[in-house]
Structure formats: structure tokens, C-alpha cells
Amino acid sequence: MLKIGIIGAGMMGGTHASTYANIYGVELVGVADERVEAAQRLAAEHEARSYGSIEELIQVENPDIIDICLPTDLHKAHVLYAASCGKHVFCEKPIAMSVEDALEMTEACSAAGVTFMIGHALRFSPDYQMAKEIVEEGKLGTIGTVRMIREGAPPGWSAWFKDKSRSGGVIVDLGIHELDWLRSTFGEPLRVYAKIAEEGLPGEHAFVSIRMKSGVIAHLTASWALPDGFRSFLELAGTEGLMKLDSDDHKPIAVTRRGAGAELPSSSWESPLNRSPYEIELRHFVDCVRTGTEPLVTGTDAAKSLELALAALRSAQTGEVVTFE
């Protein structure tokens, strides 16, 4: 039985706590948060014990795994402490606020000999997994362009999101989902250009254009400017067809392939199983801890996705194209 300690009793901490309840062979033993009442509430829901700090939780419970669900600016200190105690570490995305911090965290976990994984859940989302498989199997031919949207209402449930020194803003916190998936599917970026609009809007609205080294041109809209609700969208255009994935559409993934000669294009719909990406990724992490295998999303990998997001942010701030070495 692997013992789990969750650090952070907010929305993601609650999501992870509920998810571990569905994974065989693990036990949530403690929840730590400086907001003591929040830790007490979440711990009580899962018959665990509450603590005011990671130090206290580790000292009393001696868990095998520390799961960090804190604001991004707090990730580094807690990852380094958990690694120094010999604990395996799962940390929510983005990995850190700087690439230098991300690499330091990764090196510390490697030196301590513990498993370290970052929660880029889109890698484990069944629909995005299926889209990646469609690309890799060549069903759309050679991909030329990618359109991505991730937008919702301003995250008013926690004020720290609005503090860009803590969250990085809409590109780093929200848009990094698509940027990470883009890298995992099409390789590394060549250059990026971005714009951010805020005036007159309830939250940040960003446009990001990326030229990949593979030749793919991608466009991302990341927004906290919707009045309410949430939407994600993915469109892949290739030499042999088009794929669309739209959370607003009741249809599952739609694939349209070019017909031969004068034939009309043929369309098909495929529906991935309704599985939670959070459960899939945490099961994967637990399996990696048990077997000693490397996680799908390593610290080094997450640092590269952060580098792309920070480059887009820098482009928006300077008005210049950022080119990667």
C-alpha cells in the first residue's frame, strides 16, 4: 500500500483526493495546507488527517508520495523539500515560474532517486490521445496547420491566478495545456509570436502563433475573458483530411478525409471512452513509482513546455518574435 500526502486543499487538491479513492493499492493519509480549515475539510471527506505544513505531514505520516497542488510560485520549495525527504513527487502544472527553477527541481529529484512527474493532464485526455494517434498513424496525411482554443471565465475561485507573478497569467497557466500537447505531438518550436488583450475584458485574452521545427504552423487562443462556462477546441488540417474536436459540439471527434478523384469527402466519428484524464495520469504515476519506470511527463519535458509558454509571454510583452536556438 502506497501512502499519499496531498499538499494544497484547493480545487485540484480535492480533485486528486477523489481520484486516489479510485486507484487500488494507495491510501490518502494526510492533507496539508496553511489554510487549516480547508485542509481539515478535505481530509475529513476522505478519512485522512490534516496538517498545516508539508514538514508536519511528512514527519507524522511518512508518506511514500507527495502530491503538490499549490499555486505555481510555491511548487519549487515544496518539491525540493519532498525530494530531500526521499519522497516521490507528483506536481501540478506548470512545473515552476522559471525554466531555471524547473531544472533545479528535476535535478534534485534525480539526485534523490525519486520519481518526479508533472501533471500535464491533456497528455492523458482520451480525446487528445486519440487525436495524437490519428496524426501518428498518418490518417490526415502531412499536417500543415493546427488551431487550438482553451477559454473560460476568469478563475475567480482563487485570487492568486490574477497575480501574474504567481501564475504567469493566461498563457502560462491555461495555454500551457495546448502548448505541451503541441510539443508532444509535433516536436519542438522554431519561433513564437503572441499578443494579449486585457482592456475592457473580464480577464486576459491571448493569441499565440507558433512555427514548429517540423514545419507545422499552430495558432492558440487562450482566454479568461468568457462571461461564464468553458470551451476547448482542436483542429488539425492535413494533406489528406481535417480533424475537429470541439467541447461545444455534442458529437465526438469528427474526421473528414479527402475522397479519391471526384468522390465526395468521407467523414467518420470516433468516440473515446469517458475516462477522467486525472485518473489516467495519476494511475500512470503510481505505476511508475511501483515499477521504477520513467513517467510520460518528466521534469525536463515540462521545463520545455514552460520555456515555450514563457517565450510566448515574452513576445506579448515586447511585441517581438521569439526564436528558439
C-alpha positions, 0 to 999 in steps of 0.5 A: 500500500502506497501512502499519499500526502496531498499538499494544497486543499484547493480545487485540484487538491480535492480533485486528486483526493477523489481520484486516489479513492479510485486507484487500488493499492494507495491510501490518502493519509494526510492533507496539508495546507496553511489554510487549516480549515480547508485542509481539515475539510478535505481530509475529513471527506476522505478519512485522512488527517490534516496538517498545516505544513508539508514538514508536519505531514511528512514527519507524522505520516511518512508518506511514500508520495507527495502530491503538490497542488499549490499555486505555481510560485510555491511548487519549487520549495515544496518539491525540493523539500519532498525530494530531500525527504526521499519522497516521490513527487507528483506536481501540478502544472506548470512545473515552476515560474522559471525554466531555471527553477524547473531544472533545479527541481528535476535535478534534485529529484534525480539526485534523490532517486525519486520519481518526479512527474508533472501533471500535464493532464491533456497528455492523458485526455482520451480525446487528445490521445486519440487525436495524437494517434490519428496524426501518428498513424498518418490518417490526415496525411502531412499536417500543415496547420493546427488551431487550438482554443482553451477559454473560460471565465476568469478563475475567480475561485482563487485570487492568486491566478490574477497575480501574474507573478504567481501564475504567469497569467493566461498563457502560462497557466491555461495555454500551457495545456495546448502548448505541451500537447503541441510539443508532444505531438509535433516536436519542438518550436522554431519561433513564437509570436503572441499578443494579449488583450486585457482592456475592457475584458473580464480577464486576459485574452491571448493569441499565440502563433507558433512555427514548429521545427517540423514545419507545422504552423499552430495558432492558440487562443487562450482566454479568461475573458468568457462571461461564464462556462468553458470551451476547448477546441482542436483542429488539425488540417492535413494533406489528406483530411481535417480533424475537429474536436470541439467541447461545444459540439455534442458529437465526438471527434469528427474526421473528414478525409479527402475522397479519391478523384471526384468522390465526395469527402468521407467523414467518420466519428470516433468516440473515446471512452469517458475516462477522467484524464486525472485518473489516467495520469495519476494511475500512470504515476503510481505505476511508475513509482511501483515499477521504477519506470520513467513517467510520460511527463518528466521534469525536463519535458515540462521545463520545455513546455514552460520555456515555450509558454514563457517565450510566448509571454515574452513576445506579448510583452515586447511585441517581438518574435521569439526564436528558439536556438 
